[in-house]
């Protein structure tokens, strides 16, 4: 292995003076030997698709599971004397689909190695139950081929849009599993950066005409980064500012306002966006609005009857100042996860506030016309939702694992 392959290549912004080392209260980093992560290889180069079988894998383009960009096909491991034929899937990611050069460079240099490590390359299973096992990753010209276990089910966005039933307690258990998965990543110096509804897959079975849901699978590691520079006194490797786009509805305010931001603390905010979406089936934040994020949250909380336990947890997560945001450990210790299972955490919209919502919106529009301030109120998540339409690229690129 070359020296280039042995070292992860951070694609981060310059460090600021704040949050620079692991002494930050938000960095629940465990002293783990990361040499195995750092030694993971990049994608294996193949000249063409016909060469894949010589490397032990094949797929049929007539067996498409997902036919949009970021295609997925049924595949199999080529049987040997020691093993029987095994049904898996192949996901093809065109590198041209990455909107920015820096995202493509990070994917090739870092994310593929992170996927190999997290998703159990050369192991009997993934390193954490929330991630899908990956067998091999190839690069053919300008495309990446990922052979992995099939991840059946719908993502949470699809479940909400199509009114699929699930209980609040099930949602709470999903959040608990996600917390554990994020802790697994953060403790190894990895930030996910794409924790959103499209990247959380739930498999549903029916028992006595009642839906039975599996624990979630977290996908979307194609934006993951190493955010700790172990060779430089554990400095935090921050990420460059993001574009205000509905594709990034899950990101916190500092990712749009600052020249660079801590991606691990951003993951905490994204977890809160998932939590409130599960309980209210609504988006909280309009990232294109110039209304302060904290103010958007306060307006949202006024318009919905939110259980005090949930509201208290979200108040701690939705802090504009990253240094004041709850840590992952504080979230996992919160009363939200200790409420008796029979006690439902219901969140209902206050019907009497519907007129107030319209009045508030009209007044807000009048007050901001001269400044061209966008004031779209985050709507319920519906099949024809305008935000869903504008974030269609997310669904087609990040609908399945593994990225």
N, C-alpha and C positions, 0 to 999 in steps of 0.2 A: 504493500500500500504506500502510495506517495505521501509526502508530508502534507500536501494539500488536503488529501482525504482524511488525514488524521486530526485535523483541527477544524472546528466549526467556524464559519465565517460570519460574524455579526454584520447585519445590514441595518445599523441603527444610527440615530442622530447623535450629535455630540452630547455629552453629559452636562447637565446643569449642576449647580452646587447642591441643590436639594435632592434627597432620596438617592444619594450616590453610592451608598454601601449597604451591606446586609444588616446594618444596625437599625434600619428603618423598621418601625413597628409593623408595617404592612408586609414584611418579607419573612414569612414563616418558613424560612429555608432550613431544611434538615441537613446535617453534615453527611452527605451521601457521596460516595465515590462516583464521579460522573465520567470516568474513563471509558466505560462501555458505550455510553451515549456519544461521546466525542469520537469514538473509533468507528462508528457506523459508516458504511460506504454510501456513496451517492448512487443514483440510478445506474443499473447495468446497461451498457450500450449494446444495442442490436442493430445490424444493418437494415433489416426489414422484418415484416411480420412473419414471414415464412421461417425465419431463424428462431422464432420463439420456441417452437417444438423441440429444437435441439437443446434448449435450455430448460426443458421439462414442463412447458405450459402451452396450451392452445385454446383458442376461442373461435366461435363461429359468428360471423357478422349477420347471419340470418336469425340469430337468437337474441335480438336486442331486448333488454329490459327497460332501458331508458334511452330514447332516441334523440334527445336534445343534445346541444353541445355539452361535452362532458359525458359522452355516451357510456353505457354499461351493457355488457353482454354476458350471457352464461359462458362459463369456461370450465376447464378441468386441468388437473395436474396429470401429466402423461404417466400412465401406470408403469411401475417397474416390478421386478421380481419380488421386491420387499413390500410393495404397497399396491392396493387396489385403486381403481379409478376413483377420483374424488371430484365432486361437483363444487365449483366455486364460481366467482364472477370476475370479470375484468373491467375495470373502469379506465377509460381513455380520456386524458386531460390534454387538450391542445394548449400549448404554451402561448399561442397567440391570443387565448382568451383572457390572459391576465391584462387588466387595463393599464397597469403601470410597470415600467421596467424594473423598478425596485422590488415590486411584489414577485415578479418572475425570478429575479436573481436570488431573492431570499428563499423561494420555493426550491430552486435547484440546489442551492448551497447548504441550506439548513433544514427546511421543513421535511424534505424527503428523508433525511437522517433521523429526524425526530419521529416521523411516522414509522420507520423501521424499528426504532428502539421501543416506542410506546406500544405499538401494535403487534409486537411479538415475533419479529422476523427471526427465523432460525430457532424458534421456541415452540412448544406445543400449544401455547395460547398467548393472548395479549397479556401485557404486564398488569393491566387493570381491567376489570370486568366491564367497564363502561365503554371500552374501545373495541373495535372490530379487528380480528386477527388479519394481518397482512402477510402474504407468503413471499412475494418478490415484486420488485419495481424495475421496469425497463424504460429506457429512452430510445425511441426510434425517430430520428430526424427531429421534428419540432413537436413531438407528442410524448406524453408519459403514459405508460401502461402499468396499472396497479392490479395485481392478482390478489384476491382477498376472499374471506368468507362473505356470503350474501347477508345483507342486513334487511330483513323483511319488516314491513310496517310503514306507517305514515309519519312524517315529521309533525311536530306540534302545531306549526302554522296550518298545515293541511287539516289536522284534527279540529282545530278551532273554526276554520273557514267552513268546514262541512258539518259542523255541529255534532261531532262525535262525542259521545257521552264519556265523561270521566269524573271521578269524585275529587273534592278538594283534598281529601286525605291522600289519594293517589298522587295528586300534583305535589303535595308536600314531600312525599317519599321520592319523587323524581328530583326535586330540588336537593334533597339530602344526598342522593347519589351523585348529582352534578357537583356538589360541594366537595365530596370525597375525590372525585376525578380531578377537579381543579387543584385541590391540595396535592394530589399525586404529581401533577405537572409542575406546580410552583416549587415544590420541594426538590425538584430536579432542575431548577433554573429555567423552566420552559413556561412561556405565556401563550395561551391559545389564540386570543385576539379575534375569534369569530364565534363566540358563544351567543347563539341566537336561535330562534325557533326553527328555522330551516335546517339546522344542523343537529337537531335532537330527534332521534327516531324511536318511536314506540311501536312495538308489535302487539297486535290485539287478537285474542282468541275469544270465542263465545262459549260460555258455560251456562246451561239452563237459561238460554236466551239473554244472558247478561254478559256484557263485555268484560273480558279479563285482560288487563294490560301488563306487559312485561316491564322490567326496569329499563331505563333509557339507554340508548347508545349515543355517545357524543362523537360527532363527525367534524369535518371542516378544518382539519389540521394543516391544510395547505397554506394558511397564513400564520402558522405558529412560528415563534422565534425563541432563541436563547436570549434571555434578558439579564444574565449575570456574567460579568467578565471575570472569570476566576484568575486570569493571568494578570489582572490589574487591581488587586486589593478588593475583589468582589464589587467593582463599580456596577451601577445599574446601566444597562444599555437601553437607552430610550428610543422611542420610535418617532419618526417625523410626523408632522401635523397631517391629519386626514382631510379629505374634501367633504364639504357638507353635502351629503348624498343620502337618499333614503336607503341605499345599500348598507349604510353604516348606522341604521337607526338604533343599534344596540350599544353604540359607543358613548362614553361620557363627555361632558363639555370640554375638559382639558385637551381631548384629542383633536378638537377643532380650533381651540383658542390659542394654545401654547405652540411654541416652535417645535417642541418635542414633549413626549409624555411617557410615563411608566406603563408598559403594557400589562403588567401583572395587576396593578391597581385598577386598570381599565376593565379587566376580567371581572372584578368584583361588581362594578356597576352593571355590566352585561348580565350577570346573574340576577340582579334585581329586576331588570327589564323582563327577563323570563318569568320570574316569580309573579309579578303583577299581571303579566299577560295570561298566565295559567289561571289566576283567580278572577280576573275581570274580563278576559277575552278582548282586551283593548290595548292599543299602543298608548303609552304615556307621553312620549316625547316626539315633537316634530323638530328634527335636527336642522331643518332649513329655516325655522322661525328664529327671529332675533329676540324673542322673549327669553329671559333667563331660564335655564333648565330648572333651577330650584323653584322658580315661580310657576313654571309649567306643572311641576309636581304638586305644588300647593293647590293650584286651580283644579287639577284632576282629583285630588283627595277630597276637595269640597264637593265635587259633583257626584261622588260615589260614597256609599256607606261602606267603609272599609273596617274590617275587624281591627280593634285597637292593637292586638298583638302583631298583626301583619303590618299595620301602619307604623308601629314603633320600629320594626325591623327595617322597613323601607326608608324611614326617615334617616336611619343611620347609614344606609347604603347610598341614597341619593343626595350625597353631599358634594357640592360643586368643588370644594377644596379637597383634593385627593388625600392630603395628610389627615383630614378629619373623618374620612370614610371608614366604616367598620372593616376590621381585618377579617380574613376568612375564618380564623379560629373563633372570633367573636360571633360571627354569623352562625357557625356550627354549634355554639354554646347557647344560642338564643332560645327563649321560651317557645318560639314558633315550632321548634322541633320536639318540644317536651309536652305539648298539649295532648291530653288523652285522645286516643284515636277516635273514640265515639263523639268527641266534641268537634263538630264541623266548623271550619273556618270559612264561613260564607261571606261573600261580598256582593252586595246588591246595589244596583243603581237607584238613586232616590228619584222616584217618578215626579215628585213635586219640583225638582230642580230643572226639569226639561225646559220650561219657559225661561228660567234664569240663564240656562246655557245659551239659548238663542240671543237673549238680551246682552249677555256678556260678550258674545261674539260680535254682535252688531256694534256695540260701543267700542270694542277693541279695534274693529275695522275702521271706524270713523276716526279714532284717535291716531291711527297709524298710516292713514292714506297718504299723507304728505311725505312720510318717510319711506314709502314703499316697503313696509315691513310685512313679511308674510306671517299670517296669523291663523293658519289652518289648525283647527282643533283636532287632535288625534282621534280618529273615529274608531268605532267597533271594527274588529277584524272580520270582514265579510268576503264572500267570493268575489264581489265586484268592487272591493275597497280600492280607492284611488292609490293609497300607499302601496298596496299589494301589487297593483299594476306597475307602478314605477319601480318596484324592486324585483321585477320579473327575472332579471339577470341572476339574482341570488338563487332563486328557485332552480333555474336550469343548470347552474354551475355547482351548487352545493347541496343538492337534494339527497344525495346518498353518501355513504361513507366510502371511501376514505380519501380522499383528499388528504 
